C-alpha cells in the first residue's frame, strides 16, 4: 500500500485527538503535538525548554510539585490525574493526564504524557452535581414540610415499598427510624379492616390509580382510631409513575360526631314512634268507644225502618223510604269497617 500523509506515524502523533507532550525529569519540555499546541495557543518553538509547570494553573502547579512529581519519581508513572492547564490567553482548561517515564538510548529518561481535555465532562459533572444538590435540597424541604404537617405523611417507591415517613408516623406508631416495614404497618390495621385495606393497597400499584380508603389504625398506647388513607402517584413528563405520595388523616372526631348524630337521630325516631303509638292507641280507643254510641241509635233506626216497611205506603213514600233505608244501611257498613280496622290495627 502506498504511504500517504494519513498513514504516516507523524500524522497520528500530531493530529491525535488527545494532547501529547514530553519533558525531562527536571520538567523542561522536549516536544509537543499539534493538538496540545492548539489548546495552549502557542507555537512549538515557543514551548520548547519551558518548564511543564509554566503551562499549569497555580493550583495545578502546586499539586504537580507536591504530590504528582514525588509519586512519579517513586513509581515512574501516574494515571488519570486531573490538572488544569493555562493557555496563552491565560484561560484554563481541565485535562486528565497520564504520565510515564521511558528510557532513552543514551541511558537517560524522559516523561511522556497524554492529555485528554475534559472541559465538557467537567461541565457535565458540575451539572449532575448541581442537579443532585438541587434534588437533595428539594427532598430536605419536602421532609421538613412533611414533618411540620400534623397528618401522617409517607412516600413509596413505584412498586409500593415505603421509603419515607414523617415524624408524626414514627410518633403515632412508636416506630424507630427506618423501621417502618410493610409488615409492621399492616399489624397496626384493625383486623376487621385489614384484608380490604391490603387488597386495595396492592391493587393501586397495579392499576396506577389513586387510592382512598377508611380504616382503623392502632396508635402506640394500643387504641384504634379512624383514618382516611390517600395515595396519589407522582408522574414524570412522559406520564410514567416514579413514586407515590401518601397521607393518613385522623377522622376519629368526625366519626364520633357521626355516631353521636346517628344516636340522637335514633333517639328522636324512637321518641317519635312512641308518640305515634300513643296517638294511634288513643284514636283506636276513641274509635272503639264511640262506635257503640253511634251504632245504637242507628240500630234503632234500622229496626224502625223494618217495621215501617210492613205498612201500606203509596209509591212516592215507598221511594223515599227506600232511599232512607239505603243510607242507613251504608252508614252501618262504614261504622262496622271502622270498628274492624281498629281491632285489627297493631
C-alpha positions in Angstrom: 0.0 0.0 0.0 1.3 3.4 -0.9 2.1 5.6 2.1 0.2 8.8 2.4 0.1 11.6 4.9 -2.7 9.9 6.7 -0.7 6.7 7.2 2.5 8.2 8.5 3.2 7.9 12.2 3.9 11.6 12.4 0.4 12.3 11.3 -1.1 10.2 14.0 1.1 11.9 16.6 0.5 15.4 15.5 -3.3 15.1 14.9 -4.1 12.7 17.7 -7.4 13.6 19.5 -5.5 14.0 22.7 -2.6 16.2 23.6 0.9 14.5 23.7 3.8 16.2 25.5 7.3 15.0 26.5 9.5 16.6 29.1 12.7 15.9 31.0 12.8 14.8 34.6 13.6 18.4 35.6 10.4 19.5 33.9 11.8 21.1 30.7 9.5 20.4 27.7 11.1 18.5 24.8 8.3 18.2 22.3 4.5 18.5 21.9 2.0 17.6 19.3 -0.2 20.0 17.3 -3.3 19.1 19.3 -1.7 20.3 22.5 -0.3 23.4 20.9 -3.8 24.4 19.6 -5.2 24.1 23.1 -2.3 26.1 24.6 -2.5 28.6 21.7 1.3 28.7 21.4 3.9 27.8 18.8 6.1 24.7 19.1 9.4 26.6 19.3 8.0 29.0 22.0 7.1 26.0 24.1 10.5 24.1 23.9 12.7 24.2 27.0 9.9 25.8 29.1 9.0 24.1 32.3 6.0 21.9 32.4 4.8 23.9 35.3 4.7 27.1 33.2 1.6 25.9 31.4 -0.2 24.8 34.5 -2.6 26.8 36.6 -1.5 27.9 40.1 -3.4 25.1 41.8 -2.2 22.5 39.3 1.4 23.7 39.7 1.2 23.2 43.4 -0.4 19.8 43.0 2.3 18.7 40.5 5.2 19.8 42.6 3.9 18.5 46.0 2.1 15.3 45.0 2.4 14.3 41.4 6.2 14.7 40.9 7.1 12.7 44.1 4.7 10.0 43.1 6.1 10.0 39.5 9.7 9.7 40.8 8.7 6.8 43.1 6.7 4.6 40.8 7.7 6.0 37.4 4.1 6.6 36.2 0.9 8.3 37.2 -2.6 7.6 35.8 -5.7 9.8 35.4 -4.6 12.9 37.3 -6.8 15.9 36.9 -4.8 19.0 36.1 -5.8 22.5 34.9 -3.7 23.9 32.0 -3.3 27.6 31.2 -3.1 28.8 27.6 -1.5 31.9 26.1 -4.7 33.9 26.8 -4.4 33.0 30.4 -7.6 30.9 30.2 -7.6 27.5 31.9 -9.0 24.2 30.8 -9.3 20.9 32.6 -7.5 17.8 31.5 -7.0 14.2 32.5 -3.3 13.4 32.4 -1.4 10.1 32.2 2.5 10.2 32.6 5.1 7.5 32.2 8.9 7.6 32.4 10.6 5.9 29.3 14.3 5.2 29.0 16.2 6.8 26.1 19.0 5.1 24.1 21.6 7.3 25.8 20.6 6.0 29.2 18.6 9.0 30.3 14.8 9.1 30.9 12.0 11.3 29.5 8.5 11.7 30.7 5.8 11.2 28.1 2.3 12.4 28.9 -1.1 12.0 27.2 -3.5 14.9 27.9 -7.3 14.4 27.5 -9.3 17.6 27.5 -12.3 17.1 29.8 -13.9 20.6 30.0 -17.2 19.2 28.6 -17.1 16.3 31.0 -16.4 18.7 33.8 -19.4 20.8 32.9 -21.5 17.7 32.7 -20.2 16.6 36.1 -20.9 20.0 37.6 -24.4 20.0 36.1 -25.0 16.5 37.5 -23.7 17.6 40.9 -25.9 20.7 40.8 -28.9 18.6 39.9 -28.1 16.2 42.7 -27.7 19.0 45.2 -31.0 20.5 44.0 -32.8 17.2 44.3 -31.3 16.7 47.8 -32.4 20.2 48.7 -35.9 19.6 47.4 -36.0 16.4 49.4 -35.0 18.1 52.6 -37.6 20.8 52.0 -40.3 18.2 51.4 -39.2 16.3 54.6 -39.2 19.5 56.6 -42.7 20.4 55.3 -43.9 16.8 55.9 -42.7 16.9 59.5 -44.5 20.2 60.0 -47.9 18.9 58.7 -49.9 17.3 61.5 -51.1 14.4 59.3 -49.2 11.1 58.8 -47.2 11.5 55.6 -45.3 8.9 53.7 -43.8 8.1 50.3 -43.3 4.8 48.5 -41.4 3.6 45.5 -43.1 2.9 42.2 -43.6 -0.7 43.4 -45.1 0.3 46.7 -42.1 0.0 49.1 -42.4 2.6 51.9 -39.2 4.7 51.7 -40.1 7.7 53.9 -42.4 8.6 56.8 -42.6 11.9 58.6 -42.1 12.3 62.4 -45.8 12.0 63.1 -45.8 8.4 61.8 -42.9 7.5 64.0 -44.5 9.1 67.0 -48.0 7.7 66.3 -46.9 4.0 65.8 -43.9 4.3 68.1 -41.6 3.3 65.2 -37.9 3.9 65.2 -36.3 5.5 62.1 -36.1 3.1 59.1 -38.2 0.6 61.0 -41.4 1.2 59.0 -41.5 -2.0 57.0 -44.8 -3.1 55.4 -45.5 -6.0 57.8 -45.2 -3.7 60.8 -47.6 -1.2 59.3 -50.1 -4.0 58.4 -50.0 -5.2 62.1 -51.4 -1.8 63.2 -54.5 -2.0 60.9 -57.7 -3.2 62.7 -58.3 -6.9 61.9 -61.8 -6.1 60.5 -60.3 -3.6 58.1 -57.0 -5.3 57.3 -58.0 -7.6 54.4 -59.9 -4.9 52.5 -57.0 -2.3 53.1 -54.3 -4.7 51.8 -56.4 -5.7 48.7 -56.9 -2.0 47.8 -53.3 -1.1 48.6 -51.9 -3.9 46.2 -54.5 -3.1 43.5 -53.5 0.6 43.5 -49.9 -0.2 42.4 -51.2 -2.5 39.6 -53.8 0.0 38.3 -51.6 3.1 39.0 -54.8 4.9 40.1 -55.4 6.9 43.2 -56.3 5.2 46.5 -58.8 6.4 49.1 -60.0 4.2 51.9 -61.1 4.5 55.5 -59.6 2.2 58.1 -58.8 2.0 61.8 -55.2 2.2 62.9 -53.7 1.4 66.2 -51.6 4.0 68.0 -48.7 3.5 70.4 -51.0 3.2 73.5 -52.9 0.4 71.7 -56.1 2.3 70.8 -57.7 2.2 67.4 -58.7 5.4 65.6 -60.3 6.0 62.3 -58.2 7.4 59.4 -58.8 8.5 55.9 -55.9 7.0 53.8 -55.0 8.5 50.5 -52.3 7.6 48.0 -51.6 9.5 44.7 -48.9 8.8 42.1 -46.2 11.2 41.1 -45.6 11.1 37.3 -42.8 12.4 35.1 -43.3 14.4 32.0 -43.8 11.2 30.0 -46.7 10.2 32.3 -44.7 7.3 33.9 -45.2 6.8 37.6 -42.0 7.3 39.5 -43.2 7.3 43.2 -46.3 7.7 45.4 -47.2 10.3 48.0 -49.5 9.1 50.8 -51.3 10.6 53.8 -53.3 9.4 56.7 -55.8 11.9 58.1 -57.2 11.3 61.6 -61.0 11.4 61.3 -61.8 9.9 64.7 -63.6 13.1 65.8 -65.7 13.2 62.6 -66.6 9.6 63.2 -67.5 10.3 66.8 -69.7 13.2 65.6 -71.4 11.0 63.1 -72.1 8.3 65.7 -73.5 11.0 68.1 -75.6 12.4 65.4 -76.9 8.9 64.5 -77.6 8.1 68.1 -79.5 11.4 68.5 -81.5 10.6 65.3 -82.3 7.1 66.6 -83.4 8.5 69.9 -85.6 11.0 68.2 -87.1 8.4 66.0 -87.8 6.2 69.0 -89.5 9.1 70.7 -91.5 9.9 67.6 -92.5 6.2 67.3 -93.7 6.2 70.9 -95.7 9.4 70.3 -97.3 8.0 67.2 -98.1 4.7 69.0 -99.7 6.7 71.8 -101.7 8.7 69.4 -102.7 5.6 67.5 -103.8 3.9 70.7 -105.8 6.9 71.7 -107.5 7.1 68.3 -108.2 3.3 68.5 -109.8 3.8 71.9 -111.9 6.7 70.7 -113.0 4.9 67.6 -113.9 1.8 69.5 -115.6 3.6 72.3 -117.6 6.0 70.1 -118.6 3.3 67.6 -121.1 1.8 70.1 -123.0 5.0 71.0 -123.2 5.8 67.3 -124.5 2.4 66.3 -127.1 2.1 69.0 -129.4 4.9 67.5 -128.6 3.6 64.0 -129.7 0.1 65.1 -132.9 1.5 66.4 -133.5 3.4 63.1 -132.9 0.2 61.2 -135.3 -1.6 63.4 -138.0 1.0 63.0 -137.4 1.0 59.2 -138.0 -2.8 59.1 -141.4 -2.2 60.9 -142.4 0.7 58.7 -141.6 -1.4 55.6 -144.6 -3.7 56.5 -147.0 -0.9 56.4 -149.0 0.3 53.5 -147.3 3.1 51.5 -148.0 4.8 48.3 -145.4 4.8 45.6 -143.9 8.2 46.5 -143.5 7.4 50.2 -142.1 3.9 49.4 -139.5 5.6 47.1 -138.4 7.9 49.9 -138.4 5.0 52.4 -136.1 3.1 50.1 -133.6 6.0 50.0 -133.7 6.3 53.7 -133.2 2.6 54.3 -130.3 2.5 51.8 -128.5 5.5 53.6 -128.9 3.9 57.0 -127.5 0.6 55.8 -124.5 2.3 54.2 -123.8 4.2 57.4 -124.0 1.0 59.3 -121.4 -0.6 57.0 -119.0 2.3 57.5 -119.2 2.1 61.2 -118.6 -1.7 61.1 -115.4 -1.2 59.0 -114.1 1.4 61.3 -114.5 -0.9 64.3 -113.0 -3.8 62.4 -109.8 -1.8 61.4 -109.5 -0.6 64.9 -109.5 -4.2 66.2 -107.0 -5.3 63.5 -104.6 -2.4 64.0 -101.2 -3.4 65.7 
